[in-house]
Amino acid sequence: MKTFKKILLWAVILFFGTSILITVVYRWMPVYISPLMVIRCAQQSHRGEATRMYHRWVPLDSISPHLSTAVMASEDQRFLEHHGFDTEAIRQAAREYMDGKRRRGGSTISQQTAKNVFLWPNSTWIRKGFETYFTFLIELLWSKERIMEVYLNTIEMGDGIYGAEAVAEHHFHTTAYKLSRSQCALIAASLPNPLKYNSAEPSSYLQKRKSKILRQMKYIETQKKKYAFNE
């Protein structure tokens, strides 16, 4: 029993030590690969398909500022205000769940970044627990600009496409820096399900979402100035 407790104690110490260390390292080091990228490649291989993984890290100042504005407008309008968790969105999602309505996500950009970089995509209570822990860590150790930089470089944006530079090249034949306001809104509109919604060939539904995001981007631009969000 003592041996088991000792092993358990060292396992806990090792987990916290390594998780904090890698979070500190990723405060500066680019994230070249994520668990989701590996999982998608394995799924493609399992289906007998050629593996596809298009990804190239670029710094935040090499990404159109319209893209961070668009994803905040679409995914997390209180990103610059909260400390990782949008309690109002969580309460609203819980109310809708209790009322039997269609579930919607209450995850912030910080939570999505923690999941993308450190965890696996399947939603379970265990993963949610780890997601909460890593969200706390990145909010504590990274700036909002760094969280956004990592998010825009690791988020899935299409079939085998990860990050702003890859989606700019494969969907719009340009660079992340040259993405237009409209293109950024289309990318953001596809993010709830980028394997279903293609920003390169937008459906009427995606066009409607784009128009809504373009309107909301005006509010986000004032928020970015208020909180001195640097890009």
Backbone torsions as a table, in degrees:
resi	resn	phi	psi	omega
1	MET	NA	-41.0	178.9
2	LYS	-64.7	-38.7	178.8
3	THR	-63.3	-41.8	178.9
4	PHE	-62.6	-45.1	-180.0
5	LYS	-62.7	-39.0	179.8
6	LYS	-66.0	-42.3	178.0
7	ILE	-63.7	-42.8	179.2
8	LEU	-62.6	-43.1	179.5
9	LEU	-61.3	-45.3	-179.7
10	TRP	-68.5	-32.2	176.8
11	ALA	-65.0	-41.5	178.4
12	VAL	-65.5	-45.5	178.9
13	ILE	-60.6	-42.7	179.8
14	LEU	-63.7	-42.4	180.0
15	PHE	-62.1	-51.6	-178.1
16	PHE	-65.0	-39.8	180.0
17	GLY	-63.4	-48.8	-178.1
18	THR	-69.9	-37.0	-179.0
19	SER	-67.2	-40.3	177.7
20	ILE	-67.6	-41.7	-179.7
21	LEU	-61.6	-47.8	-177.8
22	ILE	-68.0	-32.0	176.7
23	THR	-66.8	-39.7	176.5
24	VAL	-64.7	-43.6	179.2
25	VAL	-60.7	-43.7	-178.8
26	TYR	-72.8	-5.4	173.7
27	ARG	-64.2	-27.2	-179.8
28	TRP	-121.7	-34.7	-173.1
29	MET	-81.4	136.0	176.2
30	PRO	-60.4	148.3	176.5
31	VAL	-96.1	102.1	-173.9
32	TYR	-84.2	-22.0	-179.5
33	ILE	-151.0	149.9	-178.6
34	SER	-130.1	162.4	177.2
35	PRO	-56.0	-38.4	-179.5
36	LEU	-63.5	-39.4	178.7
37	MET	-61.0	-43.1	179.4
38	VAL	-65.2	-43.6	-179.4
39	ILE	-63.4	-43.9	179.5
40	ARG	-62.8	-40.8	178.1
41	CYS	-63.3	-39.8	178.5
42	ALA	-65.4	-40.0	178.3
43	GLN	-64.5	-41.7	178.6
44	GLN	-62.9	-44.0	179.5
45	SER	-63.9	-39.8	179.5
46	HIS	-63.9	-32.5	178.7
47	ARG	-83.3	0.7	179.7
48	GLY	79.9	18.7	-179.7
49	GLU	-96.8	159.1	172.2
50	ALA	-69.3	136.8	-178.9
51	THR	-70.5	139.6	-178.9
52	ARG	-127.6	121.5	175.4
53	MET	-148.9	98.7	179.5
54	TYR	-102.4	116.6	-175.9
55	HIS	-159.9	129.2	173.7
56	ARG	-143.6	121.8	-178.0
57	TRP	-71.2	133.9	172.1
58	VAL	-135.1	146.6	179.2
59	PRO	-67.5	161.8	-175.5
60	LEU	-59.7	-35.4	-179.2
61	ASP	-75.2	-2.3	173.7
62	SER	-104.7	12.7	177.4
63	ILE	-117.0	135.8	178.8
64	SER	-51.9	128.8	178.1
65	PRO	-61.3	-20.1	177.5
66	HIS	-64.0	-27.4	-176.2
67	LEU	-71.6	-44.2	177.1
68	SER	-63.4	-37.4	177.1
69	THR	-62.5	-44.1	-177.7
70	ALA	-66.2	-43.1	-178.5
71	VAL	-70.1	-32.8	174.2
72	MET	-65.8	-42.7	179.4
73	ALA	-62.2	-37.4	-176.0
74	SER	-86.1	-43.0	-168.6
75	GLU	-102.9	-30.5	-168.7
76	ASP	-164.7	82.4	-174.1
77	GLN	-71.1	-15.7	177.9
78	ARG	-104.6	20.9	-178.0
79	PHE	-52.7	-43.2	-176.4
80	LEU	-78.9	-11.0	-176.9
81	GLU	-99.2	-38.3	-173.2
82	HIS	-86.6	173.5	179.3
83	HIS	-112.2	40.5	176.4
84	GLY	114.6	-26.3	-175.6
85	PHE	-132.7	126.0	178.7
86	ASP	-92.9	94.6	-174.6
87	THR	-62.0	-33.2	179.9
88	GLU	-67.6	-42.0	178.3
89	ALA	-65.5	-37.2	178.8
90	ILE	-65.6	-43.7	178.6
91	ARG	-62.7	-42.1	-179.2
92	GLN	-64.8	-42.6	178.7
93	ALA	-63.8	-38.8	179.0
94	ALA	-66.0	-41.2	178.9
95	ARG	-62.9	-42.6	-179.6
96	GLU	-66.5	-36.2	178.0
97	TYR	-65.7	-43.3	179.7
98	MET	-66.0	-31.3	179.6
99	ASP	-83.0	-0.1	178.9
100	GLY	77.9	16.0	179.2
101	LYS	-83.3	170.5	179.8
102	ARG	-61.0	129.2	-178.7
103	ARG	-68.6	139.7	172.9
104	ARG	-128.9	154.7	-176.3
105	GLY	-73.5	145.9	173.9
106	GLY	-114.0	15.8	-175.6
107	SER	-76.0	135.7	176.5
108	THR	-84.8	172.0	175.2
109	ILE	-62.6	-35.9	177.6
110	SER	-62.7	-44.7	178.7
111	GLN	-64.5	-42.0	179.1
112	GLN	-64.3	-37.6	178.4
113	THR	-65.4	-44.7	177.9
114	ALA	-58.5	-43.4	179.2
115	LYS	-65.6	-45.4	-176.2
116	ASN	-62.7	-40.0	-172.4
117	VAL	-84.9	-38.2	-169.4
118	PHE	-112.9	-17.1	-167.4
119	LEU	-128.9	-171.7	-178.4
120	TRP	-106.8	160.3	-172.1
121	PRO	-77.0	-29.1	-175.5
122	ASN	-61.1	132.2	-176.7
123	SER	-87.2	109.6	174.8
124	THR	-133.0	165.6	179.0
125	TRP	-65.3	-34.1	178.2
126	ILE	-64.3	-46.6	179.6
127	ARG	-64.2	-38.5	178.9
128	LYS	-61.1	-37.1	177.9
129	GLY	-64.4	-46.5	177.0
130	PHE	-64.4	-37.2	179.4
131	GLU	-61.6	-41.9	178.0
132	THR	-61.0	-43.9	-179.4
133	TYR	-63.3	-48.1	-177.8
134	PHE	-70.6	-31.3	174.8
135	THR	-62.7	-44.3	176.6
136	PHE	-58.5	-43.2	-178.2
137	LEU	-63.5	-48.3	-176.1
138	ILE	-70.2	-32.1	176.0
139	GLU	-68.2	-31.2	179.5
140	LEU	-76.9	-39.2	-170.0
141	LEU	-104.5	-17.7	-179.5
142	TRP	-112.3	157.2	171.7
143	SER	-82.5	166.4	176.1
144	LYS	-62.3	-36.8	178.1
145	GLU	-62.6	-41.0	179.8
146	ARG	-67.6	-40.7	177.4
147	ILE	-59.2	-44.7	179.7
148	MET	-65.9	-40.2	179.0
149	GLU	-59.6	-46.6	179.5
150	VAL	-66.5	-42.4	179.4
151	TYR	-58.0	-49.3	-175.9
152	LEU	-70.6	-16.0	178.6
153	ASN	-96.4	-15.8	-175.3
154	THR	-117.0	-15.2	-175.9
155	ILE	-65.7	140.8	176.3
156	GLU	-72.6	125.7	-175.3
157	MET	-123.7	8.2	179.5
158	GLY	168.9	-176.0	-179.1
159	ASP	-69.1	103.6	-178.6
160	GLY	77.5	9.3	-175.9
161	ILE	-109.7	124.3	-177.2
162	TYR	-131.7	120.6	174.6
163	GLY	94.2	165.1	-172.7
164	ALA	-64.7	-43.1	-176.8
165	GLU	-65.3	-41.1	-178.9
166	ALA	-67.3	-43.3	-178.6
167	VAL	-70.4	-33.8	177.2
168	ALA	-63.0	-42.3	-178.3
169	GLU	-71.4	-48.2	-171.8
170	HIS	-83.3	-26.0	-179.0
171	HIS	-102.6	-27.3	-174.0
172	PHE	-128.9	1.5	176.3
173	HIS	54.3	45.4	178.5
174	THR	-146.3	-166.6	176.5
175	THR	-107.6	163.9	179.3
176	ALA	-59.7	-34.4	-178.2
177	TYR	-67.6	-31.1	-174.3
178	LYS	-95.9	4.7	178.1
179	LEU	-59.1	134.9	-179.6
180	SER	-80.8	168.9	177.4
181	ARG	-59.0	-43.9	-179.6
182	SER	-65.9	-43.4	178.6
183	GLN	-62.6	-40.9	178.5
184	CYS	-63.6	-39.3	177.8
185	ALA	-65.4	-37.0	177.7
186	LEU	-65.9	-43.0	177.9
187	ILE	-60.1	-47.1	-179.6
188	ALA	-62.7	-36.6	-179.8
189	ALA	-64.3	-28.0	-177.1
190	SER	-85.2	-14.0	-169.6
191	LEU	-61.9	-31.4	177.2
192	PRO	-56.4	-30.1	178.2
193	ASN	-155.9	77.4	-175.1
194	PRO	-68.6	-13.7	175.6
195	LEU	-83.1	-19.3	178.5
196	LYS	-97.5	-42.1	-176.8
197	TYR	-103.8	122.5	-175.3
198	ASN	-103.6	115.1	-178.7
199	SER	-68.5	-19.5	177.6
200	ALA	-77.2	-29.0	-179.7
201	GLU	-130.8	72.3	-172.5
202	PRO	-69.5	134.1	174.6
203	SER	-77.7	175.0	178.0
204	SER	-63.8	-34.2	177.7
205	TYR	-63.6	-42.9	-179.4
206	LEU	-67.6	-36.2	178.0
207	GLN	-64.6	-37.1	177.4
208	LYS	-66.5	-43.1	177.3
209	ARG	-63.2	-39.2	178.7
210	LYS	-59.6	-45.4	-179.2
211	SER	-61.5	-40.8	178.5
212	LYS	-65.4	-43.1	-179.8
213	ILE	-64.5	-40.4	178.6
214	LEU	-59.1	-38.6	177.9
215	ARG	-67.7	-42.9	-177.8
216	GLN	-71.0	-22.4	-179.1
217	MET	-62.9	-27.2	179.3
218	LYS	-63.2	-40.1	177.6
219	TYR	-66.4	-42.4	-178.7
220	ILE	-63.6	-37.3	179.5
221	GLU	-61.6	-36.7	176.7
222	THR	-70.0	-35.4	177.6
223	GLN	-65.4	-40.8	179.3
224	LYS	-62.2	-38.3	177.0
225	LYS	-69.3	-40.6	-178.8
226	LYS	-62.1	-41.8	-177.1
227	TYR	-96.6	8.8	177.6
228	ALA	51.7	49.0	178.4
229	PHE	-74.8	117.2	-174.2
230	ASN	-97.2	136.8	179.3
231	GLU	-131.9	NA	NA
